[in-house]
Amino acid sequence: MFIPEELQHYAARLGEAEFAARMAAEQGMLDCRGARQGKGLFRLENKIDLYGLIEFCLKLSGFWNRAVRNYFDIQVVKNEVRLKNLPPEFDGYTILQLSDLHSDLHPDFPERVKEIIAPLVYDCLALTGDFRTCTFGEHSGATVATIDILAELEQPKFAILGNHDFLAKVPVMEAAGIRFLLNEHILLRRGEAELCLIGIDDPNFFKTHNLERALDGAPPDATKVLLSHAPQTCTMAEEKGIDLLIAGHTHGGQICLPGGYLIMHDRSAPRHILSGAWREGKLQGYTSRGTGCSGLPVRLNCPAEVTLHTLRRG
């Protein structure tokens, strides 16, 4: 298997086994000429044009125009998290989460996201994966669109890869000032105090996440915030003493029944952690409904969001 020279050094960051597994999976996606990922009901994508069927049903029912308007109606959600071991210096520290941008789905989408986040006040930005719409093929359009969304932001920017993302986008986005956490952690500092921000690779399709590696060398007593593309890592995170898990992937269902009840999900995680704030044992978590959309630029009973996570001591 040929691996471009500019990607080979990422093995030292992801881990040798994880790097080999990701490269093999990416090559498999290319070799099968775009066969779609899918679990549970989503396996239907491999047999029928699921998105075409959804579009037909929305237009037939008269909901299409409303669903497209909802795509652009991105809400700002505020989530306050109280952490008993948070250093006083980090009380009020705010993380802006953008998730599942799928930035190349609609040409007007990047400008809309820029309008939404421009007036927001926060300390750092966390991007929890899925930058492009397709799970295979050319990624440069989504990469350029994502960089455009973030170009004027001065706050530190951190990111992880999702199940739609190939490793090839990392060098380009890191050159634009977006630091990826590939089974890695970084210590954020205020004075003498530290906050440990951890990122793991995609646990959903590539399954190249390695939380133990990501925690290697992290101060054991530090408050730990984990970026995980999908929330299915909650049990592992709780066992490893993570304080807060921030995830995406689910889109909150994207097209839901009234009240936000999910019609479809891939069963990778329990239903109660698929959207919004949740708790598993000592672990607190939040799963974004997503900022963008997958497949079609439509939403029903499931608003798109950007999320301000404010950490509080107590």
C-alpha positions in Angstrom: 0.0 0.0 0.0 1.4 3.4 -1.1 1.5 6.0 1.7 2.4 9.6 0.6 5.6 10.8 2.2 3.9 13.8 3.8 1.7 11.5 5.8 4.2 9.0 7.0 5.3 11.0 10.1 1.7 11.0 11.4 2.3 7.4 12.5 4.3 8.8 15.4 1.3 10.9 16.5 -1.6 8.4 15.9 0.3 5.3 16.9 1.8 2.8 14.5 -1.0 0.3 14.6 -3.7 3.0 14.4 -1.9 4.7 11.5 -1.7 1.4 9.6 -5.4 0.6 10.2 -6.5 4.1 9.1 -4.4 4.0 5.9 -5.8 0.5 5.1 -9.4 1.6 5.7 -9.0 4.8 3.6 -7.5 2.8 0.8 -10.4 0.3 1.1 -12.9 3.2 0.7 -11.1 4.3 -2.5 -10.9 0.8 -3.9 -14.6 0.1 -3.5 -15.3 3.4 -5.4 -17.4 5.0 -2.7 -19.4 2.3 -1.1 -21.0 4.1 1.8 -20.4 3.4 5.4 -23.3 2.3 7.5 -24.6 0.3 10.4 -28.1 -0.8 11.3 -30.7 0.9 9.1 -27.9 3.0 7.5 -26.8 -0.2 5.7 -29.7 0.6 3.3 -27.4 3.3 1.8 -25.5 0.5 0.2 -28.6 -0.8 -1.6 -30.8 2.1 -2.3 -30.4 5.9 -2.8 -31.5 6.7 0.7 -30.9 10.4 0.4 -32.8 10.5 -2.9 -35.7 8.7 -1.2 -35.7 11.2 1.7 -35.7 14.1 -0.7 -38.6 12.7 -2.7 -40.6 12.2 0.5 -39.9 15.7 1.8 -40.9 17.3 -1.5 -44.0 15.1 -1.8 -45.1 16.0 1.7 -44.4 19.7 1.2 -41.7 19.9 3.9 -38.7 20.4 1.6 -38.5 24.2 1.6 -39.0 24.4 5.3 -36.4 21.7 5.9 -33.8 23.6 3.8 -34.6 26.8 5.7 -33.9 25.0 9.0 -30.5 24.0 7.7 -29.5 27.6 7.7 -31.2 28.4 11.1 -28.2 27.5 13.2 -28.8 28.0 16.9 -26.3 29.1 19.6 -26.6 26.6 22.5 -25.1 27.3 25.9 -24.0 24.4 28.0 -22.6 25.1 31.5 -20.6 22.3 33.1 -19.7 22.2 36.7 -16.4 20.3 37.5 -15.4 19.8 41.1 -11.6 19.7 40.4 -11.5 22.6 37.9 -8.8 25.0 38.8 -10.1 28.5 39.9 -8.2 30.0 37.0 -10.3 28.1 34.5 -13.6 29.0 36.1 -15.6 30.5 33.2 -13.4 29.0 30.5 -15.5 28.6 27.4 -15.0 26.2 24.5 -16.9 26.8 21.2 -17.8 23.5 19.6 -18.4 23.2 15.8 -19.3 19.6 14.8 -20.1 17.8 11.6 -19.7 20.8 9.4 -19.8 18.9 6.1 -18.6 22.3 4.8 -18.9 21.4 1.1 -22.6 20.4 1.1 -24.0 23.9 0.2 -22.1 26.9 -1.2 -23.8 29.4 1.1 -23.2 27.4 4.3 -19.7 28.7 5.2 -20.8 32.3 5.1 -23.8 31.5 7.3 -21.6 29.8 10.0 -19.2 32.8 10.0 -22.2 35.1 10.6 -23.3 33.0 13.6 -20.0 32.7 15.3 -18.6 36.2 14.7 -20.2 37.8 17.8 -19.5 34.9 20.2 -17.1 35.2 23.1 -15.0 32.1 23.9 -11.5 31.0 24.8 -10.8 28.2 22.3 -12.5 26.4 19.4 -13.1 22.6 19.2 -14.0 21.0 15.9 -15.3 17.5 16.5 -14.9 16.0 13.0 -16.6 15.3 9.7 -15.5 18.2 7.6 -16.7 16.9 4.2 -20.0 15.5 3.0 -18.8 12.3 1.3 -16.9 9.5 3.0 -14.5 9.1 0.1 -12.9 10.9 -2.9 -11.8 14.5 -3.2 -11.6 16.5 0.1 -10.1 19.8 -0.9 -13.4 21.6 -1.4 -14.5 20.9 2.2 -11.0 21.7 3.5 -11.0 25.1 1.8 -14.5 25.9 3.0 -13.6 25.0 6.6 -10.5 27.1 6.5 -12.5 29.9 5.2 -15.0 29.6 8.1 -12.2 29.9 10.6 -9.9 32.3 8.8 -10.7 35.4 10.9 -10.8 33.7 14.3 -7.9 34.5 16.6 -8.7 32.0 19.4 -6.7 28.7 19.5 -8.3 26.1 17.3 -8.2 22.3 18.0 -9.7 19.5 15.9 -10.2 15.8 15.6 -11.0 13.6 12.6 -14.4 12.0 12.0 -15.6 9.0 10.0 -15.9 11.2 6.9 -12.4 12.5 7.1 -9.1 11.3 5.5 -5.8 12.0 7.1 -4.7 13.9 4.0 -6.6 17.0 5.1 -4.6 17.3 8.3 -1.4 18.9 6.9 -3.3 21.5 5.0 -5.5 22.5 7.9 -2.6 22.5 10.4 -0.8 24.8 8.1 -3.8 27.1 8.4 -3.5 27.2 12.2 -5.9 24.3 13.2 -4.1 22.0 15.6 -5.3 18.4 15.3 -5.2 16.0 18.3 -4.5 12.6 16.9 -4.7 10.3 19.9 -2.9 13.2 21.7 -3.4 15.8 24.4 -2.4 19.3 25.0 -2.1 21.3 28.2 -3.9 24.6 28.2 -2.5 27.0 30.8 -3.7 30.0 32.8 -1.0 31.1 35.1 0.2 28.0 36.9 -3.0 26.1 36.4 -3.5 23.5 33.6 -6.5 22.1 31.7 -5.9 18.9 29.7 -7.6 18.8 26.3 -7.5 15.4 24.7 -8.4 14.3 21.2 -8.8 10.8 19.9 -9.2 9.5 16.3 -12.5 8.3 14.9 -14.0 5.5 17.0 -17.0 4.9 14.7 -15.8 3.7 11.3 -12.0 3.7 11.4 -11.9 2.6 15.0 -8.4 4.1 15.3 -9.0 5.8 18.7 -6.5 5.1 21.4 -7.4 7.0 24.6 -4.6 5.4 26.6 -2.1 6.7 24.1 -3.7 10.1 24.1 -3.4 10.3 27.9 0.2 9.2 28.0 2.1 11.9 30.0 -1.0 13.8 31.0 -0.9 15.0 34.6 -3.1 12.5 36.6 -4.8 15.2 38.7 -5.6 17.6 35.8 -9.2 18.3 34.7 -9.6 16.4 31.5 -11.8 17.3 28.5 -12.0 14.7 25.7 -12.9 15.4 22.1 -14.4 12.3 20.6 -16.1 12.4 17.2 -18.8 9.9 18.4 -20.1 9.6 21.9 -19.8 5.8 22.0 -16.5 6.1 23.9 -18.3 7.2 27.0 -17.7 4.0 29.0 -14.0 4.0 28.2 -13.8 7.7 29.0 -15.4 7.3 32.4 -13.1 4.4 33.3 -10.1 6.6 32.4 -11.2 9.4 34.6 -12.3 11.9 31.9 -14.3 14.8 33.4 -16.1 16.0 30.2 -16.6 14.3 26.9 -17.6 16.5 23.9 -18.8 14.6 20.8 -20.9 14.9 17.6 -21.5 12.4 14.8 -25.2 11.8 15.4 -26.6 15.1 14.0 -29.2 14.6 16.7 -31.0 12.6 14.1 -31.2 15.5 11.6 -34.7 14.6 10.6 -36.8 13.9 13.7 -40.3 13.5 14.8 -41.9 16.4 16.8 -40.1 16.7 20.1 -36.8 15.7 18.6 -37.4 12.0 18.7 -34.8 10.3 16.5 -36.1 8.3 13.6 -32.8 6.8 12.5 -29.4 6.4 14.2 -26.6 3.9 13.7 -26.9 2.2 17.2 -23.3 2.9 18.0 -24.3 4.5 21.3 -27.3 4.4 23.7 -30.1 6.6 22.7 -29.9 8.9 25.8 -26.4 10.2 24.8 -27.2 10.9 21.1 -28.1 14.6 21.7 -27.5 17.3 24.2 -26.1 17.0 27.7 -25.9 13.7 29.5 -24.1 11.8 32.3 -22.6 8.3 32.5 -21.4 7.6 36.1 -18.9 10.3 37.0 -18.5 11.4 33.4 -20.4 14.4 32.1 -20.9 14.6 28.3 -22.4 16.6 25.5 -23.4 15.4 22.0 -23.9 18.1 19.5 -26.7 18.0 17.0 -24.2 19.1 14.5 -23.5 22.5 12.8 -24.0 21.2 9.2 -25.9 18.3 7.6 -25.1 15.0 6.0 -26.3 14.0 2.6 -29.0 16.7 2.2 -29.1 20.3 3.4 -32.3 19.6 5.4 -33.4 19.5 9.1 -36.7 18.8 10.7 -37.4 19.0 14.5 -33.7 19.0 15.1 -32.0 22.4 14.9 -28.4 22.8 13.8 -26.1 24.2 16.6 -22.9 25.7 17.6 -22.2 25.1 21.2 -20.6 27.2 23.9 -19.4 24.9 26.7 -18.6 27.1 29.8 -16.6 25.3 32.5 -17.5 26.2 36.1 -15.8 25.2 39.3 -18.0 23.4 41.8 
